[in-house]
């Protein structure tokens, strides 16, 4: 067996409807067509017409970085910038306009986005913004991140890792499956995807050597060469006919999932229990352990995390899930997949720190493929709801590019921590600082003195 370093095949896949923060207006009645704005802008917003170079072309709004240099240096004040209302009103929940723009840029080339203007966001906040990852000053080759000589592994295992081998039962033992990245594509969370979206996600899963979760009603449309990379989310009453898939997933409804029957009928396939945040309790974990499932898919509906309170609840529950498995000494008996409020690259290592082995990506896939998800789970402005099959290769490449950009940023964080594999990051809350806990420790002993009573002088 020859060693092969994992590589994601990225390629340019430019946006067809790029996000535009501002509209650049040129007053043609004032413009001298002098070209001063061309020299002022280093991002290519301004240029001359190809047909007639005496005149200026319409500005490329989506390239503007809002530096105002062209506006300031125009000799006749012919340029002005105006906020794009479509951009400011886009998105919901964690998918703020800047987040949508960032992941769209990541999907174009598969590279880590660099603005050159430093970080201009909030220092802290609620949800994932209330977690700060450790950036220890460690002088090691792993500190070089994606540019280093030392390899940093992002491989994870799916399935139980027994502490010892027991041959007394006489049955075959299925070893855990190894994935080269801790990322799974969830096409079933927002609803039933269009045929083009389904094809793009499953093809991307094969290119990434990972899994795609699809609803049962979409399973017949999956090609034979892609079935080994698909986990089917079952509907009520469906238990057979999925032997060729990588696995199946049942939904927990307070005791309503027949996990034992699925485990017996599919002894060598992945059996997953989907546990929504609204239905989570420790009985679900006990049920999964007793049935011997490989995967606990902890997720949420997009409505559950549309507010910051929902995200905070999600984070607290994920920590409880991991802590309960550790308390029962069963943490290696099952793999935890966390999906739902994953909107940015930083959410991947933070979810792993909270206790997840794998991270599922759902709504972000629709955002980079420029298609409104089912049930309008994400407001994407003028993006269409239909997705033509002719766009499948382009959409597949954009998903692959996005996952490469997220993996590179995961490698940067692991390198900053001096860690050589992502498995060590699971549940290591010591690698993070939680803002609410830090503020409580810092200010808990500070007593507020009662204001002095006013003294009236007569």
C-alpha positions as CSV (number, residue, x, y, z in Angstrom):
1,X,0.0,0.0,0.0
2,X,1.4,3.4,-1.0
3,X,0.9,6.5,1.0
4,X,-1.2,9.2,-0.7
5,X,-1.6,12.6,0.8
6,X,-5.2,13.8,0.8
7,X,-5.8,16.5,-1.8
8,X,-9.0,18.3,-2.7
9,X,-9.2,19.1,-6.4
10,X,-10.1,22.8,-6.5
11,X,-10.7,24.9,-9.6
12,X,-12.1,28.4,-10.4
13,X,-15.9,28.5,-10.2
14,X,-16.8,32.2,-10.3
15,X,-20.1,33.4,-8.9
16,X,-22.9,34.0,-11.4
17,X,-24.7,36.4,-9.1
18,X,-22.0,37.9,-7.0
19,X,-22.9,39.7,-3.8
20,X,-22.6,43.4,-4.1
21,X,-22.2,45.5,-0.9
22,X,-22.5,48.9,-2.6
23,X,-23.7,50.2,-5.9
24,X,-21.1,52.4,-7.6
25,X,-22.7,55.2,-9.5
26,X,-21.0,57.2,-12.2
27,X,-22.7,60.5,-13.2
28,X,-22.2,60.5,-17.0
29,X,-23.1,64.2,-17.2
30,X,-20.1,65.0,-15.1
31,X,-17.6,62.2,-16.1
32,X,-14.6,63.4,-18.1
33,X,-13.6,59.8,-19.1
34,X,-10.1,60.8,-17.9
35,X,-9.4,57.4,-16.3
36,X,-8.3,58.7,-12.9
37,X,-10.5,56.2,-11.2
38,X,-8.8,53.3,-13.0
39,X,-5.4,54.3,-11.5
40,X,-7.1,54.9,-8.1
41,X,-8.7,51.4,-7.8
42,X,-6.5,48.4,-7.4
43,X,-9.4,46.0,-7.4
44,X,-10.5,46.5,-11.0
45,X,-13.9,48.2,-10.4
46,X,-13.3,50.7,-13.1
47,X,-12.2,50.1,-16.7
48,X,-12.7,51.5,-20.2
49,X,-15.1,50.0,-22.8
50,X,-13.7,47.4,-25.1
51,X,-15.7,48.7,-28.0
52,X,-14.7,52.3,-27.6
53,X,-11.8,53.0,-25.2
54,X,-12.6,56.7,-25.2
55,X,-15.4,56.1,-22.7
56,X,-15.6,54.4,-19.3
57,X,-17.4,51.1,-18.8
58,X,-20.0,50.6,-16.1
59,X,-18.3,49.9,-12.7
60,X,-18.0,46.3,-11.5
61,X,-19.9,46.8,-8.2
62,X,-19.1,43.4,-6.7
63,X,-15.4,44.1,-6.7
64,X,-15.7,47.3,-4.7
65,X,-14.0,47.2,-1.2
66,X,-15.7,50.5,-0.1
67,X,-12.4,52.3,0.3
68,X,-13.7,55.5,-1.2
69,X,-10.4,56.3,-2.9
70,X,-12.0,56.6,-6.4
71,X,-14.6,58.9,-5.0
72,X,-12.1,61.1,-3.3
73,X,-9.7,61.4,-6.3
74,X,-12.3,61.9,-9.0
75,X,-11.6,65.5,-10.2
76,X,-15.2,66.3,-11.0
77,X,-17.0,64.3,-8.2
78,X,-18.7,62.1,-10.7
79,X,-18.6,59.0,-8.5
80,X,-20.7,58.0,-5.5
81,X,-21.4,54.9,-3.5
82,X,-24.8,53.7,-2.2
83,X,-25.7,50.8,0.0
84,X,-27.1,47.8,-1.9
85,X,-30.5,47.1,-0.2
86,X,-30.6,43.6,-1.6
87,X,-27.3,42.8,0.1
88,X,-28.2,44.4,3.5
89,X,-31.6,42.5,3.6
90,X,-30.2,39.1,2.6
91,X,-29.8,36.2,5.0
92,X,-31.2,35.4,8.3
93,X,-30.1,33.9,11.6
94,X,-26.3,33.1,11.5
95,X,-26.2,33.8,7.7
96,X,-25.6,37.5,7.9
97,X,-24.9,39.3,4.6
98,X,-21.1,39.4,5.2
99,X,-21.2,35.6,5.9
100,X,-23.0,35.0,2.7
101,X,-20.4,37.1,0.8
102,X,-17.5,35.4,2.5
103,X,-18.6,31.8,1.7
104,X,-19.4,32.8,-1.8
105,X,-15.8,34.1,-2.2
106,X,-14.4,30.9,-0.7
107,X,-16.4,28.9,-3.2
108,X,-15.0,30.8,-6.1
109,X,-11.4,29.6,-5.8
110,X,-11.2,27.4,-2.7
111,X,-8.8,29.7,-0.9
112,X,-8.8,31.4,2.5
113,X,-10.4,34.8,2.1
114,X,-7.9,37.6,2.8
115,X,-9.3,41.2,2.7
116,X,-6.1,43.0,3.7
117,X,-8.1,45.2,6.0
118,X,-7.7,43.2,9.2
119,X,-10.6,41.9,11.2
120,X,-13.5,44.4,11.4
121,X,-16.1,42.3,13.2
122,X,-17.1,42.2,16.9
123,X,-14.6,41.0,19.5
124,X,-17.2,38.8,21.2
125,X,-20.9,38.1,21.2
126,X,-23.4,35.3,21.6
127,X,-23.5,31.8,20.1
128,X,-20.3,30.8,18.4
129,X,-19.1,34.5,18.6
130,X,-18.8,33.9,22.4
131,X,-16.1,31.2,21.8
132,X,-12.5,32.2,21.4
133,X,-10.1,29.5,20.2
134,X,-6.6,29.0,21.7
135,X,-3.7,30.4,19.7
136,X,-0.8,29.3,21.8
137,X,2.7,30.6,20.9
138,X,4.2,27.3,20.2
139,X,7.4,27.1,18.1
140,X,6.9,23.9,16.2
141,X,6.6,22.9,12.5
142,X,2.9,22.6,12.9
143,X,2.7,26.3,13.5
144,X,3.2,26.8,9.8
145,X,-0.4,25.6,9.1
146,X,-1.2,24.8,5.5
147,X,2.3,26.0,4.4
148,X,4.2,23.8,6.8
149,X,6.4,20.8,6.3
150,X,4.7,18.7,9.0
151,X,1.5,17.0,7.9
152,X,-1.6,17.8,10.0
153,X,-4.2,15.0,9.8
154,X,-7.9,15.9,9.4
155,X,-9.0,12.2,9.3
156,X,-11.8,11.1,11.6
157,X,-13.5,7.7,12.2
158,X,-17.2,6.9,11.8
159,X,-18.4,4.1,14.0
160,X,-17.4,2.5,17.3
161,X,-13.8,2.1,18.4
162,X,-13.9,-0.7,20.9
163,X,-11.4,-0.7,23.7
164,X,-10.7,-4.4,23.2
165,X,-11.6,-7.1,20.7
166,X,-14.2,-9.7,21.8
167,X,-14.3,-12.9,19.7
168,X,-16.8,-14.7,22.0
169,X,-19.9,-13.7,20.0
170,X,-18.5,-15.2,16.8
171,X,-20.0,-12.5,14.6
172,X,-18.0,-10.4,12.2
173,X,-16.6,-7.1,13.4
174,X,-17.0,-4.0,11.2
175,X,-14.2,-1.6,11.7
176,X,-14.9,2.1,11.8
177,X,-14.9,3.9,8.5
178,X,-12.3,6.6,8.0
179,X,-13.1,9.9,6.4
180,X,-10.2,12.3,5.3
181,X,-12.1,15.4,6.5
182,X,-14.5,15.9,9.4
183,X,-17.2,17.3,7.1
184,X,-20.4,15.7,5.9
185,X,-22.8,17.3,3.3
186,X,-26.4,17.3,4.6
187,X,-28.8,17.7,1.6
188,X,-31.8,16.5,3.7
189,X,-32.0,19.1,6.4
190,X,-33.9,22.0,4.7
191,X,-36.2,19.6,2.8
192,X,-36.2,17.6,-0.4
193,X,-33.6,19.2,-2.7
194,X,-34.1,19.8,-6.5
195,X,-32.6,17.1,-8.8
196,X,-29.7,19.4,-9.8
197,X,-28.8,20.2,-6.2
198,X,-29.0,16.6,-5.2
199,X,-26.7,15.6,-8.1
200,X,-24.2,18.4,-7.2
201,X,-24.0,17.5,-3.5
202,X,-23.6,13.7,-4.1
203,X,-20.9,14.3,-6.7
204,X,-19.1,16.7,-4.4
205,X,-19.3,14.0,-1.6
206,X,-17.6,11.5,-3.9
207,X,-14.9,14.1,-4.9
208,X,-14.3,14.9,-1.2
209,X,-14.3,11.2,-0.1
210,X,-17.0,11.8,2.4
211,X,-20.8,11.2,2.8
212,X,-23.9,13.1,1.7
213,X,-27.1,12.7,3.6
214,X,-30.2,12.6,1.3
215,X,-33.9,12.1,2.0
216,X,-35.4,8.7,1.2
217,X,-37.6,10.1,-1.5
218,X,-34.5,11.4,-3.4
219,X,-32.7,8.1,-3.1
220,X,-33.9,6.6,-6.5
221,X,-32.3,9.6,-8.3
222,X,-28.8,8.9,-6.9
223,X,-26.5,7.3,-9.5
224,X,-25.1,3.8,-8.9
225,X,-21.5,5.1,-8.7
226,X,-22.5,7.5,-5.9
227,X,-24.5,5.2,-3.7
228,X,-21.5,4.3,-1.6
229,X,-21.2,7.9,-0.5
230,X,-24.8,8.4,0.5
231,X,-26.5,8.0,3.9
232,X,-30.3,7.9,3.4
233,X,-32.6,9.6,5.9
234,X,-35.5,7.3,6.4
235,X,-39.2,8.3,6.5
236,X,-41.7,6.5,8.8
237,X,-42.0,2.8,8.0
238,X,-39.0,2.6,5.6
239,X,-36.4,0.0,6.7
240,X,-35.5,-2.1,3.6
241,X,-34.1,-1.5,0.1
242,X,-31.0,0.5,1.2
243,X,-28.4,-2.2,1.3
244,X,-26.2,-0.5,-1.4
245,X,-26.0,2.7,0.5
246,X,-23.3,3.7,2.9
247,X,-25.9,3.8,5.7
248,X,-29.3,4.9,6.9
249,X,-30.6,7.5,9.4
250,X,-33.7,7.3,11.5
251,X,-35.1,10.2,13.4
252,X,-35.6,10.2,17.2
253,X,-39.1,11.0,18.4
254,X,-39.0,10.1,22.1
255,X,-38.7,6.4,21.5
256,X,-40.1,6.1,18.0
257,X,-37.1,4.8,16.1
258,X,-36.6,1.1,15.5
259,X,-32.8,1.1,15.8
260,X,-32.4,-2.5,16.8
261,X,-34.3,-3.7,13.6
262,X,-32.1,-1.4,11.4
263,X,-28.9,-2.7,13.1
264,X,-29.9,-6.3,12.4
265,X,-31.0,-5.7,8.8
266,X,-27.9,-3.7,8.0
267,X,-25.1,-5.2,10.1
268,X,-22.3,-3.7,7.9
269,X,-23.8,-0.3,7.1
270,X,-23.7,2.9,9.0
271,X,-26.8,3.3,11.2
272,X,-27.4,6.9,12.4
273,X,-29.9,8.3,14.9
274,X,-30.9,11.9,14.1
275,X,-31.6,13.8,17.3
276,X,-33.1,17.3,16.8
277,X,-32.3,19.8,19.4
278,X,-36.0,20.2,20.3
279,X,-36.3,16.5,21.0
280,X,-32.9,16.0,22.7
281,X,-32.8,14.1,26.0
282,X,-30.4,11.6,27.5
283,X,-32.8,8.8,26.7
284,X,-32.0,9.3,23.1
285,X,-28.3,8.7,23.8
286,X,-29.1,5.6,25.9
287,X,-31.2,4.3,23.1
288,X,-28.4,4.8,20.5
289,X,-25.9,3.1,22.8
290,X,-28.1,0.1,23.5
291,X,-28.9,-0.4,19.8
292,X,-25.2,-0.1,18.8
293,X,-25.6,2.7,16.3
294,X,-22.6,4.1,14.6
295,X,-23.6,7.8,14.5
296,X,-25.6,10.2,16.6
297,X,-26.6,13.1,14.3
298,X,-27.3,16.0,16.5
299,X,-29.0,18.6,14.4
300,X,-31.7,21.3,14.4
301,X,-34.2,22.8,12.0
302,X,-33.3,26.2,10.6
303,X,-36.1,27.7,12.6
304,X,-34.6,26.5,15.8
305,X,-31.5,28.6,15.4
306,X,-33.0,31.6,13.6
307,X,-32.4,33.5,16.9
308,X,-29.3,33.7,19.0
309,X,-31.2,32.0,21.9
310,X,-31.6,29.0,19.7
311,X,-27.9,28.9,18.9
312,X,-27.0,29.2,22.6
313,X,-29.3,26.3,23.4
314,X,-27.7,24.3,20.6
315,X,-24.2,24.8,22.0
316,X,-25.2,24.0,25.6
317,X,-27.0,20.8,24.5
318,X,-24.1,19.7,22.4
319,X,-21.8,20.1,25.4
320,X,-24.2,18.1,27.5
321,X,-24.3,15.3,24.8
322,X,-20.6,14.9,24.8
323,X,-20.3,15.2,28.6
324,X,-22.9,12.5,29.1
325,X,-21.1,10.1,26.8
326,X,-17.8,10.7,28.7
327,X,-19.7,10.2,32.0
328,X,-20.9,6.8,30.9
329,X,-17.4,5.9,29.5
330,X,-18.9,5.4,26.1
331,X,-17.4,8.3,24.2
332,X,-15.6,6.0,21.7
333,X,-18.6,3.8,21.3
334,X,-20.4,6.2,19.0
335,X,-19.6,9.1,16.6
336,X,-21.3,12.4,17.0
337,X,-22.2,14.4,13.9
338,X,-23.2,18.1,14.6
339,X,-25.1,20.0,11.9
340,X,-27.5,23.0,11.8
341,X,-26.0,26.3,12.8
342,X,-22.8,25.9,10.7
343,X,-22.5,29.0,8.6
344,X,-18.7,29.8,8.6
345,X,-15.4,28.0,8.6
346,X,-14.8,29.0,12.2
347,X,-17.9,27.0,13.3
348,X,-16.2,23.7,12.3
349,X,-13.4,23.7,14.9
350,X,-15.7,25.3,17.5
351,X,-18.3,22.5,17.0
352,X,-15.5,19.9,17.4
353,X,-14.3,21.6,20.6
354,X,-17.8,21.3,21.9
355,X,-17.7,17.5,21.5
356,X,-18.5,16.7,17.8
357,X,-16.5,14.3,15.8
358,X,-18.0,15.4,12.5
359,X,-19.6,18.5,11.3
360,X,-22.5,18.6,8.8
361,X,-23.0,21.4,6.3
362,X,-26.5,22.2,4.9
363,X,-27.7,25.7,4.2
364,X,-24.3,26.9,3.3
365,X,-24.4,24.6,0.3
366,X,-27.4,26.3,-1.1
367,X,-25.9,29.7,-0.6
368,X,-22.8,28.8,-2.6
369,X,-24.8,27.1,-5.3
370,X,-26.9,30.3,-5.6
371,X,-30.3,28.5,-5.1
372,X,-33.0,29.2,-2.6
373,X,-33.4,26.2,-0.3
374,X,-36.7,24.4,0.1
375,X,-39.2,26.0,2.5
376,X,-37.3,29.3,2.0
377,X,-35.1,28.4,4.9
378,X,-32.6,31.1,3.8
379,X,-33.4,34.5,2.3
380,X,-31.1,34.8,-0.7
381,X,-32.6,37.8,-2.5
382,X,-32.9,37.3,-6.2
383,X,-31.5,33.8,-6.3
384,X,-33.8,31.3,-8.1
385,X,-35.6,28.3,-6.6
386,X,-35.1,26.2,-9.7
387,X,-31.7,24.7,-10.4
388,X,-31.0,23.5,-14.0
389,X,-29.1,20.2,-14.5
390,X,-26.7,22.0,-16.8
391,X,-25.3,23.8,-13.7
392,X,-24.4,20.6,-11.9
393,X,-20.6,20.6,-12.7
394,X,-20.3,24.2,-11.8
395,X,-22.2,23.7,-8.5
396,X,-20.2,20.6,-7.6
397,X,-16.9,22.5,-8.0
398,X,-18.2,25.4,-5.8
399,X,-19.1,22.9,-3.0
400,X,-15.6,21.3,-3.3
401,X,-13.9,24.7,-3.3
402,X,-15.9,25.7,-0.1
403,X,-14.9,22.5,1.7
404,X,-11.2,23.0,0.8
405,X,-11.3,26.6,2.1
406,X,-12.9,25.4,5.3
407,X,-10.4,22.6,5.7
408,X,-7.5,25.0,5.1
409,X,-8.8,27.2,7.9
410,X,-9.2,24.2,10.2
411,X,-5.5,23.4,9.5
412,X,-4.5,26.9,10.4
413,X,-6.3,26.6,13.7
414,X,-4.8,23.2,14.4
415,X,-1.4,24.6,13.5
416,X,-1.8,27.5,15.8
417,X,-2.6,25.1,18.6
418,X,0.4,22.9,17.8
419,X,-1.9,19.9,17.2
420,X,-1.1,17.3,14.6
421,X,-4.6,15.7,14.2
422,X,-8.1,16.9,14.5
423,X,-9.2,13.9,16.6
424,X,-7.3,15.4,19.6
425,X,-9.5,18.5,19.3
426,X,-12.8,16.7,20.1
427,X,-14.3,17.9,23.3
428,X,-11.1,19.7,24.4
429,X,-12.9,22.8,25.8
430,X,-9.6,23.8,27.4
431,X,-8.6,24.9,23.9
432,X,-11.3,27.5,23.9
433,X,-12.4,30.5,26.1
434,X,-16.1,31.1,26.6
435,X,-16.9,34.7,26.9
436,X,-19.7,34.3,29.5
437,X,-17.5,32.1,31.7
438,X,-14.5,34.5,31.4
439,X,-16.6,37.5,32.3
440,X,-18.2,35.6,35.2
441,X,-14.8,34.6,36.6
442,X,-13.4,38.1,36.1
443,X,-16.3,40.2,37.6
444,X,-18.0,37.8,40.0
445,X,-16.2,39.1,43.1
446,X,-16.7,42.7,42.2
447,X,-19.3,44.2,44.5
448,X,-21.3,47.1,43.4
449,X,-21.4,49.8,46.1
450,X,-24.8,51.3,46.7
451,X,-24.9,54.9,45.6
452,X,-24.5,57.5,48.3
453,X,-27.6,59.2,49.5
454,X,-28.0,62.8,48.5
455,X,-27.5,65.2,51.3
456,X,-29.7,68.3,51.3
457,X,-28.0,71.4,52.6
458,X,-30.4,73.8,54.2
